[in-house]
Amino acid sequence: MPGINLSNTQIGTALTATTINSMSVDSTTSSLDETKWMNSNASEQWGFFNSVPDLKSALLMKAIFNVGKGWKADTRTTVILEHISGWGKDSFRDILFNMEVCRKVFGDSFAEIIRDEETNILLNLKPLNPERMEIITGKDGLIKRYDYHQADGNIKKFEPKDIFHLCNNRMCDQIHGISDISVLKETILADAENFKLVQQIMRNQAMPFIIWKLKTDDPTKIAVFKSNVLEARKIGVDMCIPDDDDTVTHEVVELVVSANIFAWRDELRNRFYRTIQLPQIVPGAGGNSTESESKTIYYSFEQICQNEQNFLESQIWNQLFIHIDLIPPETMGVGLQQDTAKDGGMMPQASDTTAGVGR
């Protein structure tokens, strides 16, 4: 077209570059007599755990695999542990399960250690609220004490020997553990958004969007017609209207759903389970693997469980001076050996044991 000057072309807004937030390790400050840390995100983490079904199911499932089958110990230790009651109705297995879930949710879990003053025999373990616990370290970087902020505003101080403390994935010289929810937050929010979109799509498929064209601008008549349509659609019955095209016509708006929406949801689920290190076949969410693939995936998950159980057993020994053996989940090792022998192949190698986690 004449008169158009292409030199006036304008460039659109550039896409914002993706960045990763910087983080510092929560280390002890050597110039201070005391370094204090308290979980300021605890209420948000607890909300995520109790509001996101897949997250809650996954963390509970991992705890079931780690401690759910119980424990074995010598006779003396068994007698001691079987008399532990927590808040009055707990068993030792219940307390371990509680703390295992909480260390994943909050990054740290705590229980008060109660011993006989004369014999030093363990009498009880009382789980405490991680949201109220403050960890204090000295200049040397070692835990100096724990301050428990009670609901009445008072602070109860505990010596390190009086608190059973489990950290989740503590790295470097950090003075606390790391919640599994922290790294999952973005994925969880994206999945929740996608779920709402799919929910709206499914609703639209069942109840299509209809444009009603009324040959009137009378507010009263429009309101009556609208009320009748809403009631008819709500209860799913027929509606009778005058047979006159000059009175009412309608147009059904059909929604074309892109396959990318559902593919994106599948990728979010895969990313979630990969991050939390739980195969989807465990909670029954993965149905696309062959039998041999499922066995290999489960076998790799056994190695994760073994590592978690070793951690718990060592912490129980180091902090409670009690030796127990947690009963491991059923193994797929024997089945894989039998299948491999029949197929004339080889057992999975060390590099294979991390393949497929999250599928």
N, C-alpha and C positions, 0 to 999 in steps of 0.2 A: 504494500500500500504506500502511495506517495506521502511524503511529509513525516515519515517515521525515522527518527534518528537512532540507529542501533548503538551509538556511543553512550546513550543514556541507560543502557542495560545495567541492572542492579544485581549484585550477588546476594543470595540468601544467607541466612544465619548459619554459621558453621556448626556441625555437631560438637557437643561438648566431649572432650577427651575423657576416657575412662581412667579413673585413678583409684589406687588402693590406699586406704587410710594408714598413716604411720602410727605405730604404737611403741611405747616404751615398756621395758620390763619393770614390774613393781618390786624393785629391790630394796634392801635395807639402806637407809641413808646413814653412812658411817659417821657423819658429823653430828648426828643427833643421838641422845641417850636412848631414845625409843622411836621406832618407826611403827606406825599403826595402820592397819588396813581393815576395812569393813566392806562387805559386799553391798554396794549401793544399787545394784541391778537385781537384787534378789526377788523383789516383788514382781518385776517384769518377767523374770525367768519362771517364777511359779505360775504366773498367768499364762505364759506360753505352754507350759507343761500341761496345765489343766484345760486348755482351750483348743489345742491342736491334737486331734485324734491320732494321727500317724505318729507324731512325736511321742505322745504318752505311751502308745502301744509299743513303739520301738524300744524306749528306755526300760519299760517294765519287762519286755521280752529279754533284753540283754541281761537284766538282773536275775531273771528266772534261770537263764542258762548258766550264769556265774555262781549263784548260791542256792538256786531253787531245789536242787536234789539233796541238800543238806550237807552234813559233814561227818567225819569220823575222827575219833581221838581215843587215847588210852582211858582206862576206867576212871582214874582220879579226875582227869580233865573233864570227862563226860559228866560226872557227878556235879562238878562245879558249874559247868555251862547249862546243865538242865535245871539248875535252881535260879538262873537269871530270869528276871521277869520284866525288865524295862520299866514301863509306866505302870506295871501291875498285871498286865494281861499279855505281855510279849513273851516269845521264846527267843533264844539266841539266834535262831535262823531268821525270825521276824526282824530282829534288830539289824542283822547283817543286810537283809534285803532292803530295809528302810535306808540304811546308810549308803548302800551301793547305788540306789536310785538317786538319792539326794546329792551325792558327789558328782553325778552326771548332770543333774539339773543346775546346781549352784556352783559347782567347781570344788566345793569342800563340804564334808559332812562331819558332824561332831556328836560325841556322846560323853556324858560325865562318867568317869570311872569311880566306882565306890568299892573300897576294900576294907577288910577287917583291920582295925587299927593295930591289933596285936600280932596277928599271923600274916597280914598283908595278902590274904587270900581274896581273890576277886569275888565280890558279893553281887554286884549289879552293874549294868550299863544303861544309862538313861539318855536316849536320843535328844538332842537340843536343836533349836531353830537356827539354821545358818544365817538367817537374816539379822539375828540379834547378836551374833558372835563377832568380836573384834580380835584380830590377831596382832600381838605386839612382839616385835623383835628388838634385840639390843644391838649395840654397835658391832658386835661380832657376827651379826647376821643370824644368830640362833633365836629360836622362840623363847621369849622371856616370860610371857604369861598370856592368858586369854581373859578378856573382859566380856562378860555376858550381860547385855543390856536388857534388863527385865521389863515386863509390861508396866510395872509401877514406877519406872524411872530410875530405880536403883541399879547399881552395877555390881555383879557378883564376879569376883576375881578367882581365877583358877591357875594353879601351877601346871606346867606342861605335863607332868606325870599324872595329872588328874583328868586329862581330856584325851579321849580316843579320837584321833583326827585323821580322816582319809582325804587325800588330795587327788584331784583328777588331772592327769597330764601336766603336772607341775614341771616347768622347764627353767633352765638357767638358774639364777639364784632368787627367783620369784618367791614371795612369802605366802603365796596362796595358789590353789589349783585354778583350772580354767574350765568354765562351763561348756558343755557340748552345744548348748543353745546359741552361744555367741557366734559361732561360725555358721550356724544353720539359719540364723534370723532372716537374712535376705532371701534364701530359698523358700523358707516357710511363708513369708509375706507374698512372694511371687506366686506360690502355689495357692494361697488363700484367694488372691485376686483372680487367678485363672479359674478356680472352683466357682466363684460367684458368676463369672462370665459364662461358664458352661451351664451353670444352674439356670441362668436367664435364657440361654439358648434352648435348653430342654423345655423350659416353660413356654417359650415361644412356639416350639414345635407342637406341644400339646394344645396350647391356646393361641392360635395365630393372631397377629396384630391386624385389626380390621379398621379401615377408614369408612365410617358411616357418613353418607352424604344426604343431609336432610334439606328438603326444599322449604325451609322456614328459618327465620332468625328469632322466633319467639322464644325467649329464655325459659318460659314455663313449659312449653311443649318439648323443648330440647332436654330439659331436666327430667321430665317424665319418661321420655324415650331412653335416655341414658340409664336411668334407674332400672327400667325394664330389661335392658340389654345386660347390665351388670348382674342382675339377679338371675337371669336365664343362664348366663355363662358360669355363674358361681355354682348353681345346683345341677347344671348339665341337662336342662330340659329344653323343649322346643319353644319358640316364641312366634306368636301370630301377629302379623301386621297387615294393614290394608294393601291389597294387590294393586298398587298404583306406582309405576316407575317415576311418576312426577312427584311422588311423596318421599320415597326413600330408595336410595341405591347404595351399594357398598363395594368396597375393593379390599381383597385379602392381600396383605403384604407378605410375600414369601421370603423367608430368610435363607440365604445360601451360606452354609457353614463351611469355612475353610478347614481342610484336614490339618493345617498347621496348628490350629488351636489345640487339638487333641494330641498332636505330636509333641507340642511344647509341654503339655501336662505330663506326658510320659517321661520326657527328659527331666522335668523338675523332680518327679518321683525317683528316677534313677539317681539323680544327683543327691537327693536327700539320703537315700539308703547307702550310697557310696560313702558319703561324709560321715554318717553315724556308724559305719562299719557293721551293718546288719544286712545279710542277704535277703532279698525280697521273698525268697522261697521259704524263709523261716516263719514270717507272719502270714504266709499264703498269698502274698501280693504279686509274685512273679510266676507267670504261667507260660513263658515263651522259651524256657530252657528244656533241652532234652534230658532224659534220665541220667545219662553219664555226665552231662554238664552240671546238673543239679548236685550230683554226688561230689564232684570236684569243688564246686562252690561251697558246699557245706563243710567239706574237709578243710578248706582254707579258713572257714569261720571257726573251726575247732581250735586252730592255732591262736586266734584272737582270744577265745575263751580261756585257753590254758594260760596265756600271758596275764589276763585279768585275775584268774584264780591264784596264780603265783604271787601277784602283787598283794592280794588280800591276805593270803597265808603269811607272808613275810611281815606285813604290818601288824597283824594280830600277834605274832611272835615278838616283834620289836617293842610294841607298846603295851601289850597285855601279858607278856611272858607266858603265852599259852600256845601250844602247838596243836594244830588241827589239819586235817586233809579234807579239802572241799571235794565233794563227789563230782567228777566231770560229767558233761552231757554224753549221751550215747555217741560212739565214734563211727565214722564211715570208713575208717582205715581198712578194716577187715573186708568190707564189701568191695572197696576199690581194688584191693589185692586180688580178690576172687574174680572180679570182672576183668581186670587186667590180664590175669593168667589165662582166662578163657579166650581173650582177644589176642593173646600173644604179644601184648605191648608192655610198656613200662609204667611204673607208678609215677604220679606227679612229682616233678622235681621241686626244689626249694623255691625256684622262681615262679612256679605255678600257683603257690599257695596264696598269693595275693590277687590272682586274676579272678575277675568275676564278682568280687565282693561288692555288694550293692545292687547286683542284677536281680 
